[in-house]
Amino acid sequence: MCKCTCASTTRLTVESLPLSANKRSQLLPGAGIRCSPWGSDLSQPRAPSPARRVPIAPTPPTRPVDMAKEAAEMSEETVHMIERSAGKDPEGALCPGDAKEMRAVVLTGFGGLNKLRVTRKAMPEPQEGEIKIRVKACGLNFLDLMVRQGNIDNPPKTPLVPGFECSGIVEALGSNTKGFEIGDRVMAFVNYNAWAEVVCTPLEFVYKIPDDMTFPEAAAFSMNFVAAYMMLFEVANLRDGMSVLVHSAGGGVGQAVAQLCSTVPNVTVFGTASSFKHEAIRESVTHLFDRNADYVQEVKKISPDGVDVVLDCLCGENTGKGLGLLKPLGTYILYGSSNMVTGETKSFFSFAKSWWQVEKVNPIKLYEENKVIAGFSLLNLLFKQGRGGLVKTVVQKLLSLYEQKKIKPLVDSLWALEEVKEAMQRIHDRGNIGKLILDVEKSPTPLMANDSTETSEAGEEEEEHEGDNDNKERMPFIQ
Ligand SMILES: NC(=O)c1ccc[n+]([C@@H]2O[C@H](COP(=O)([O-])OP(=O)(O)OC[C@H]3O[C@@H](n4cnc5c(N)ncnc54)[C@H](OP(=O)(O)O)[C@@H]3O)[C@@H](O)[C@H]2O)c1
């Protein structure tokens, strides 16, 4: 809703939009009440979770009427913004500030959590072939922590808006964007800039979502499930009776891997994860080990020959261990380097240690041992290697599995943009089971201590300390 005092704002109704009955009903007030994948109303606050214990708890029914009203108002606001962008406000009587600016998370420089800000930025407009999306939810990935630290190859210049995936409603279309219309519910990959109220991204990275898929589910879907699917089926050729080892089995990708393995008969999944997650994920993983256990010995006790597929997101010493565990004709895939993250800021010691510990691969040894070694980076595939078309076909297959109820994103918790530091801290603390979501329409939950999330202009620098964590705990919405 317009926040200025101008009296001339013209409000149009959803009914006047040239939309199908289905889309119109999605945009009507009340349709904005957020639902969890499990069907409960996420506009109600959840109980706080103690660190490292993440109950997937039922929601206490607090102030449902107020919350529903708030959600309805948010939905109304979204509709109004869509109307404006669609050029249906004949008076043009809009607040310039509201129309041209948006809220976004900005990374002011590489480093700790104190480099993150929520600020107002110029609203992007779609270029040729681009789709403008009114964002509802954004995915927070482990990779975003690495970007924040500058722990990636060729990091872009700061300040920047982080985030690689989001879900929302199509608000405007550039030229040559056949197949989409204003009001479509979509999820999308973005080459940075996802953590904002509005994003523009090329049409090849945008996918329509099913009517019953919630926005948090959609924001939790693309990165995790596409990466998991492509590694299992495009690279490793997973088939009936094979076995897979996956680390961080309780995380976003880990849970996607476990669910996709369950779509193939007789696949055995070995997983490592922090012990407190075991109860919650036990059903999805055949054999679970504590992340600190000697998993090589544990796997060999159960399967002396080893496994067919090793999915390694840790790197360092785990590369050699993974290669050692492969059966003949087995495939090892490196797709991350979580071991490099040991504190809040980039550690050159951890980087060097991880690099030094990586098994130096000799192709002659691979030939003698009949082993396959591979690497996988979804973002490079999409944004550097031009494989958007291939990824689109994978997304269609995954959406079909979703519609058959064979897979379902596991959302850990929802956070306001202003709570991005606390959300990231939850991953640093290894507290998440499933995916963290930034919910653009959520208001920050009242703090249990003094507020540490400032709203200021990007570019403001602060002194940075290794391990400096001035965050105060907030209460996430636990799914
Ligand atoms: N190549 C690709 O295309 C691609 C795409 C997506 C993700 N990835 C990679 O896949 C991995 C998982 O990504 P995700 O987004 O799904 O995250 P995630 O698994 O939800 O990440 C959080 C979990 O990782 C585990 N972990 C391992 N090392 C950690 C460390 N140093 N600090 C904190 N937690 C650590 C923790 O679980 P436990 O304590 O239970 O082990 C933590 O709860 C990451 O390495 C990421 O970079 C790669």
The ligand as a MOL file (V3000), in Angstrom:
LIG
                    3D

  0  0  0     0  0            999 V3000
M  V30 BEGIN CTAB
M  V30 COUNTS 48 52 0 0 0
M  V30 BEGIN ATOM
M  V30 1 N 27.3490 -27.5080 -7.0340 0
M  V30 2 C 26.0830 -27.1240 -6.9750 0
M  V30 3 O 25.4250 -26.9160 -7.9990 0
M  V30 4 C 25.4530 -26.9460 -5.6350 0
M  V30 5 C 24.1130 -26.5520 -5.5180 0
M  V30 6 C 23.5640 -26.4110 -4.2380 0
M  V30 7 C 24.3710 -26.6530 -3.1200 0
M  V30 8 N 25.6630 -27.0120 -3.2910 0 CHG=1
M  V30 9 C 26.5110 -27.3340 -2.1220 0
M  V30 10 O 25.8580 -28.3320 -1.3890 0
M  V30 11 C 26.1470 -28.1860 -0.0180 0
M  V30 12 C 24.8240 -28.1150 0.7510 0
M  V30 13 O 24.1660 -26.9390 0.3680 0
M  V30 14 P 22.7530 -26.5090 0.9560 0
M  V30 15 O 22.4800 -25.1610 0.4280 0
M  V30 16 O 21.7830 -27.5970 0.7720 0 CHG=-1
M  V30 17 O 23.0730 -26.3260 2.4910 0
M  V30 18 P 22.7250 -27.2220 3.7360 0
M  V30 19 O 23.1100 -28.6370 3.5260 0
M  V30 20 O 21.3640 -26.9340 4.1900 0
M  V30 21 O 23.8250 -26.5890 4.6720 0
M  V30 22 C 23.8080 -26.5630 5.9950 0
M  V30 23 C 24.3290 -27.8700 6.5960 0
M  V30 24 O 25.6230 -28.2020 6.0790 0
M  V30 25 C 26.3360 -28.9350 7.0650 0
M  V30 26 N 27.6930 -28.3910 7.1140 0
M  V30 27 C 28.7780 -28.9660 6.5740 0
M  V30 28 N 29.8530 -28.2100 6.7380 0
M  V30 29 C 29.4550 -27.1060 7.3910 0
M  V30 30 C 30.1370 -25.9460 7.8460 0
M  V30 31 N 31.4410 -25.7780 7.6260 0
M  V30 32 N 29.4040 -24.9890 8.4660 0
M  V30 33 C 28.1010 -25.1540 8.6810 0
M  V30 34 N 27.4080 -26.2410 8.2560 0
M  V30 35 C 28.0790 -27.2150 7.6200 0
M  V30 36 C 25.5390 -28.7990 8.3420 0
M  V30 37 O 24.8130 -29.9980 8.5210 0
M  V30 38 P 25.3960 -31.1960 9.4270 0
M  V30 39 O 25.9570 -30.5670 10.6670 0
M  V30 40 O 24.1910 -32.0160 9.6870 0
M  V30 41 O 26.4280 -31.8770 8.5840 0
M  V30 42 C 24.5460 -27.6890 8.0380 0
M  V30 43 O 23.3350 -27.8120 8.7660 0
M  V30 44 C 27.0180 -26.9460 0.1050 0
M  V30 45 O 28.3670 -27.3330 0.0990 0
M  V30 46 C 26.7130 -26.1900 -1.1630 0
M  V30 47 O 27.7260 -25.3110 -1.5550 0
M  V30 48 C 26.2130 -27.1630 -4.5070 0
M  V30 END ATOM
M  V30 BEGIN BOND
M  V30 1 1 1 2
M  V30 2 2 2 3
M  V30 3 1 2 4
M  V30 4 1 4 5
M  V30 5 2 4 48
M  V30 6 2 5 6
M  V30 7 1 6 7
M  V30 8 2 7 8
M  V30 9 1 8 9
M  V30 10 1 8 48
M  V30 11 1 9 10
M  V30 12 1 9 46
M  V30 13 1 10 11
M  V30 14 1 11 12
M  V30 15 1 11 44
M  V30 16 1 12 13
M  V30 17 1 13 14
M  V30 18 2 14 15
M  V30 19 1 14 16
M  V30 20 1 14 17
M  V30 21 1 17 18
M  V30 22 2 18 19
M  V30 23 1 18 20
M  V30 24 1 18 21
M  V30 25 1 21 22
M  V30 26 1 22 23
M  V30 27 1 23 24
M  V30 28 1 23 42
M  V30 29 1 24 25
M  V30 30 1 25 26
M  V30 31 1 25 36
M  V30 32 1 26 27
M  V30 33 1 26 35
M  V30 34 2 27 28
M  V30 35 1 28 29
M  V30 36 1 29 30
M  V30 37 2 29 35
M  V30 38 1 30 31
M  V30 39 2 30 32
M  V30 40 1 32 33
M  V30 41 2 33 34
M  V30 42 1 34 35
M  V30 43 1 36 37
M  V30 44 1 36 42
M  V30 45 1 37 38
M  V30 46 2 38 39
M  V30 47 1 38 40
M  V30 48 1 38 41
M  V30 49 1 42 43
M  V30 50 1 44 45
M  V30 51 1 44 46
M  V30 52 1 46 47
M  V30 END BOND
M  V30 END CTAB
M  END
